[in-house]
Amino acid sequence: QCQQLTALQKEEFAVESSKVTLSYTYSKTADGNDYFFWYRQYPGKPPEFLISHLGTGTKLQDPVPGFSFNMNADKTQMDLLISAAVTDSAVYYCAFSESLFQFCDA
């Protein structure tokens, strides 16, 4: 059975140069078999990969500068941390897989 990620807020607003946190809750305690992937999408453009990490909190990749992540102590909430700029106005997604080879449809 597939797990679920749920956004805590549908929208976030911030002034430029402030810190923005986008949070998702996970339907179970994440572990080293859970892979999380964050994306940003501008209107009319394909999603852009930002950062990935394991459920343990280990960073895997972060090709786009200016983004980091945080996980709470019980591994059920993950946050994307953004230093806000005008160019960061976009739709953000967090996706996951319970292994690198078995993807679940949300």
Backbone bond lengths (Angstrom), bond angles and torsions (degrees), N, CA, C in turn:
res aa  C-N    CA-C-N  psi(-1)  N-CA   C-N-CA  omega(-1)  CA-C   N-CA-C  phi
1 Q - - - 1.455 - - 1.530 109.35 -
2 C 1.304 115.25 135.41 1.465 120.53 -179.60 1.524 111.27 -77.88
3 Q 1.313 114.70 147.02 1.456 121.51 176.27 1.528 109.22 -86.51
4 Q 1.329 116.48 177.08 1.462 120.84 -179.26 1.516 111.10 -129.53
5 L 1.344 114.73 144.25 1.456 123.22 168.99 1.520 107.59 -109.66
6 T 1.317 116.91 134.47 1.463 120.79 -178.35 1.526 109.03 -129.80
7 A 1.332 116.64 125.24 1.460 120.90 177.15 1.523 109.63 -69.49
8 L 1.331 117.23 136.34 1.461 120.84 178.21 1.523 111.41 -75.13
9 Q 1.329 117.67 -30.98 1.462 122.53 177.77 1.523 108.89 -132.69
10 K 1.331 116.82 143.03 1.471 119.56 176.79 1.520 111.44 -79.63
11 E 1.337 116.76 -29.46 1.462 121.37 -179.97 1.523 109.56 -139.78
12 E 1.311 114.85 149.45 1.464 121.69 173.40 1.521 107.64 -131.12
13 F 1.324 116.22 142.26 1.457 121.93 178.44 1.524 108.66 -123.84
14 A 1.327 116.00 141.89 1.462 119.70 -179.24 1.516 109.99 -153.53
15 V 1.314 115.85 157.16 1.452 121.09 172.63 1.525 107.62 -89.91
16 E 1.326 115.17 154.69 1.456 120.21 -178.29 1.529 111.04 -58.76
17 S 1.321 115.99 142.20 1.466 125.85 -179.45 1.525 113.93 77.07
18 S 1.329 117.56 1.04 1.464 119.00 175.30 1.525 109.19 -88.55
19 K 1.309 116.85 171.18 1.457 122.99 178.33 1.529 108.88 -95.59
20 V 1.319 115.93 134.86 1.458 121.67 178.37 1.522 108.09 -120.30
21 T 1.324 116.42 136.56 1.457 121.74 177.26 1.521 108.59 -119.81
22 L 1.330 116.15 122.49 1.460 122.47 175.03 1.525 107.30 -106.38
23 S 1.336 116.96 120.84 1.459 121.29 -171.18 1.520 112.64 -116.49
24 Y 1.320 114.82 140.30 1.458 122.72 174.15 1.527 108.27 -127.14
25 T 1.329 116.17 144.24 1.453 120.51 170.78 1.522 108.68 -102.89
26 Y 1.311 115.13 147.02 1.460 123.14 -179.02 1.520 107.40 -110.61
27 S 1.333 116.97 142.42 1.464 120.69 -171.73 1.525 114.29 -77.72
28 K 1.316 118.38 0.75 1.466 121.44 173.31 1.521 108.21 -146.68
29 T 1.298 116.79 175.03 1.463 120.41 174.60 1.524 108.18 -75.37
30 A 1.319 117.02 120.24 1.460 121.62 -178.24 1.519 110.25 -70.47
31 D 1.342 115.22 150.63 1.453 120.28 177.47 1.525 109.42 -141.94
32 G 1.312 116.79 -168.52 1.459 121.37 -175.75 1.513 114.69 -69.43
33 N 1.328 118.11 -8.60 1.465 121.74 175.82 1.523 112.38 -92.34
34 D 1.323 117.56 -2.36 1.466 122.53 -179.21 1.523 109.16 -102.89
35 Y 1.317 115.78 128.05 1.461 123.33 -179.12 1.524 108.59 -114.97
36 F 1.336 117.14 129.84 1.460 122.37 -178.44 1.528 109.79 -117.80
37 F 1.326 115.66 138.33 1.458 123.15 -175.32 1.518 108.81 -131.68
38 W 1.325 116.94 127.33 1.466 122.24 179.86 1.526 109.50 -107.53
39 Y 1.344 114.90 137.78 1.464 121.76 -178.73 1.520 109.85 -133.14
40 R 1.338 114.71 155.24 1.466 122.70 173.24 1.520 106.68 -124.22
41 Q 1.341 116.08 140.42 1.468 119.27 178.77 1.523 110.42 -133.74
42 Y 1.328 114.88 122.33 1.461 121.44 174.04 1.522 108.92 -89.02
43 P 1.337 118.04 153.45 1.475 120.45 -179.63 1.527 111.97 -54.14
44 G 1.321 116.01 132.08 1.457 121.67 177.32 1.511 115.08 75.03
45 K 1.327 117.90 6.66 1.467 122.64 -177.93 1.525 110.00 -119.87
46 P 1.331 117.06 157.91 1.469 119.23 174.90 1.527 110.45 -73.95
47 P 1.325 118.20 159.92 1.466 120.21 176.48 1.528 111.35 -60.66
48 E 1.331 115.42 145.85 1.464 122.81 178.99 1.524 108.39 -112.97
49 F 1.322 116.72 123.87 1.454 121.84 179.48 1.529 110.38 -69.13
50 L 1.349 116.65 130.42 1.463 121.59 -176.52 1.522 113.86 -108.57
51 I 1.324 116.41 -49.43 1.463 119.87 -173.06 1.532 108.43 -164.76
52 S 1.321 116.21 150.42 1.467 120.33 175.20 1.523 109.20 -136.61
53 H 1.344 114.59 154.01 1.465 120.10 179.73 1.516 110.05 -156.18
54 L 1.309 115.03 161.51 1.458 122.05 174.99 1.522 110.11 -84.91
55 G 1.323 115.99 164.47 1.453 121.21 176.22 1.518 113.18 -65.23
56 T 1.318 117.07 -15.67 1.462 121.33 176.49 1.523 112.02 -80.06
57 G 1.349 116.50 -10.70 1.461 120.71 -176.94 1.514 113.23 97.85
58 T 1.323 117.74 3.97 1.462 121.75 178.61 1.524 110.29 -79.28
59 K 1.339 116.72 123.81 1.469 120.87 178.02 1.519 109.46 -71.16
60 L 1.351 116.29 138.55 1.458 121.30 177.25 1.520 111.42 -105.00
61 Q 1.332 116.96 -54.43 1.460 121.63 -179.46 1.516 109.58 -144.49
62 D 1.338 116.38 148.48 1.470 121.30 174.71 1.525 109.22 -150.40
63 P 1.337 116.68 73.08 1.465 119.83 -174.74 1.527 115.20 -70.64
64 V 1.323 118.30 -19.31 1.467 121.21 -177.96 1.533 108.67 -106.54
65 P 1.333 118.71 120.00 1.475 120.15 -179.16 1.523 112.34 -67.63
66 G 1.318 116.01 155.62 1.462 121.35 174.36 1.512 114.39 96.26
67 F 1.339 117.73 3.81 1.456 121.17 -179.29 1.525 109.56 -125.11
68 S 1.315 115.47 142.07 1.453 120.78 173.49 1.522 107.22 -143.86
69 F 1.322 116.21 176.61 1.461 119.55 -178.58 1.518 109.09 -137.87
70 N 1.313 114.29 164.24 1.450 121.51 176.76 1.520 107.61 -143.58
71 M 1.320 116.48 147.41 1.468 121.37 173.53 1.519 108.10 -123.69
72 N 1.334 116.51 143.28 1.457 118.45 178.52 1.525 110.05 -74.73
73 A 1.314 116.48 170.20 1.468 121.68 -172.30 1.524 112.92 -62.17
74 D 1.330 117.65 -35.23 1.466 118.19 -178.47 1.527 113.32 -92.13
75 K 1.338 116.60 9.26 1.480 122.84 172.61 1.528 113.42 60.82
76 T 1.330 116.75 35.20 1.464 120.92 177.03 1.524 112.65 -116.87
77 Q 1.325 117.65 -3.10 1.461 121.36 176.76 1.516 109.09 -136.18
78 M 1.344 115.02 133.73 1.454 119.96 175.60 1.512 109.18 -124.82
79 D 1.330 116.02 142.73 1.457 122.88 -175.86 1.517 109.81 -123.06
80 L 1.327 115.65 138.31 1.455 121.32 167.82 1.516 106.86 -97.26
81 L 1.324 116.91 127.21 1.458 122.18 -177.28 1.517 108.96 -106.93
82 I 1.340 115.62 125.85 1.465 122.01 -174.52 1.519 108.94 -127.24
83 S 1.317 116.48 134.14 1.464 120.86 166.91 1.518 106.04 -87.80
84 A 1.312 116.95 106.07 1.457 122.00 -166.67 1.523 113.56 -65.84
85 A 1.336 113.88 134.13 1.463 123.13 170.79 1.526 106.66 -135.86
86 V 1.316 116.88 161.99 1.469 120.59 179.96 1.523 110.16 -55.29
87 T 1.325 117.41 -36.15 1.467 121.31 -177.68 1.526 112.80 -72.27
88 D 1.324 118.59 -6.52 1.465 121.30 179.08 1.521 112.86 -87.66
89 S 1.325 117.92 0.26 1.455 120.98 177.88 1.529 108.66 -71.98
90 A 1.338 116.07 108.07 1.461 122.00 -173.35 1.520 108.43 -166.58
91 V 1.322 115.86 178.26 1.464 122.02 171.35 1.524 107.20 -94.67
92 Y 1.326 116.32 133.78 1.462 122.07 -179.72 1.517 109.62 -115.22
93 Y 1.331 115.21 143.52 1.456 121.67 -179.98 1.517 109.97 -129.13
94 C 1.309 115.75 146.52 1.458 121.57 166.96 1.522 106.55 -120.34
95 A 1.321 116.36 125.07 1.460 122.36 178.01 1.518 108.20 -119.08
96 F 1.315 116.33 162.21 1.454 119.26 179.96 1.522 110.70 -146.89
97 S 1.311 113.84 161.81 1.461 122.19 171.98 1.515 107.12 -139.57
98 E 1.321 115.53 144.27 1.467 119.93 178.12 1.523 112.02 -84.53
99 S 1.296 116.58 -4.66 1.471 123.26 167.12 1.524 105.23 -160.09
100 L 1.309 118.30 166.88 1.456 119.27 179.07 1.513 112.40 -72.76
101 F 1.322 118.11 -10.45 1.459 120.61 -174.36 1.517 113.74 -117.62
102 Q 1.314 118.10 -1.58 1.462 121.90 -178.79 1.522 108.68 -130.16
103 F 1.336 117.11 102.81 1.449 120.87 -178.14 1.507 110.45 -100.26
104 C 1.315 115.93 145.13 1.461 122.52 -179.27 1.523 109.65 -108.80
105 D 1.311 117.27 141.95 1.455 121.57 173.97 1.516 108.68 -83.80
106 A 1.330 115.48 134.79 1.471 120.11 179.93 1.512 109.59 -81.10
